Amino acid sequence: MPHPSEMNAIYAPEPGGPDNLQMVQRPVPTPKDDQVLIKVKAAGVNRPDCIQRAGNYPPPKGASDILGLEVSGDIVAVGKDVSEWSVGDKVTALVSGGGYADYCLAHQGSVFPVPEGWSYLEAAALPETFITVWHNVFQRGALQPGESLLVHGGSSGIGITAIQLAKAFGAKVAVTAGNKEKCDACLEQGADFAINYRDQDFVKEIKDWTEKKGVNVILDMVGGDYISKNYVIAAEDGRIVSIAFLQGGIAEADFRRLMMKRLTHTGSTLRARSDAIKAAIVSELKAKVWPLLASGDIKPVIYKTFPMKEAAAAHHLMESSAHIGKIMLDLSGE
């Protein structure tokens, strides 16, 4: 499919705040043998983008310095080894960088079809959060039907996705969030219990909610003193999964609880994982979750959408933590 040789893209020429972001002209990239080139219609804004912009999360070796980890759009070119995808396919994809641009490369194994009836904006809200939740809650955390999940940061894009998927697969869900509006939003998305951590002691609340048995799986994006508190409220044989440390990654904890309760504390990052590992997670999602999306049982919550040229405003909003759900960039030109 014909496409121009130059494109608009957003990157940070040096570490700093949101206003450091600049729109520049870059050459349209050429797909390698196992890649597709996507004409981007929408891109997700994620906290790792902000951390990269601030200079604390450099792209993996070989990845684009252009921001953006998830996109949707139309395939306009494919590498010679690509068999599953064709020019003209409507897709959404997880990428290692390059999403805030008119065109973006994606490895063929990290590409999904746009669910039937979904908009490009809705589709672009899927890859980063759904892959993160599936890998950490269901693969690493091994959440089972009938078990309980606690999500710290329940109103974030990751949090909303965790609520929806956990409920879809038969689990009970509790969340922590920072105000009544966010707690109510989590309950509307299916959470069974929501705790305003500013006004309530979530340790006491979880103990009461579980009748002192504790929760089976904890998804933690906060870190700091939540680490030791998680050990207190985890059930026997509980699993704690750390995926971010907004309050820092250093904490004191009584590891006797880990031993006595037979706890598993694990964690992961996604961006630097190999294409093969990402493709394996994507394959599971396609088989087990994508049918739910096509049926409309699960839909992303999009809080606000910005044109690409207003990426700085999107980052200001992300760092304010005022949002509920996803923040998106619209590159459709409409």
PyMOL commands that set and color helices and strands:
alter all, ss='L'
color gray80, all
select helices_A, chain A and resi 18-20+47-53+108-110+120-124+127-140+157-168+180-188+202-209+226-233+255-261+275-288+290-295+308-320
alter helices_A, ss='H'
color red, helices_A
select strands_A, chain A and resi 6-11+22-27+35-45+70-78+90-94+103-107+111-113+148-152+172-177+193-196+215-220+234-242+264-267+302-307+326-330
alter strands_A, ss='S'
color yellow, strands_A
deselect
rebuild
show_as cartoon
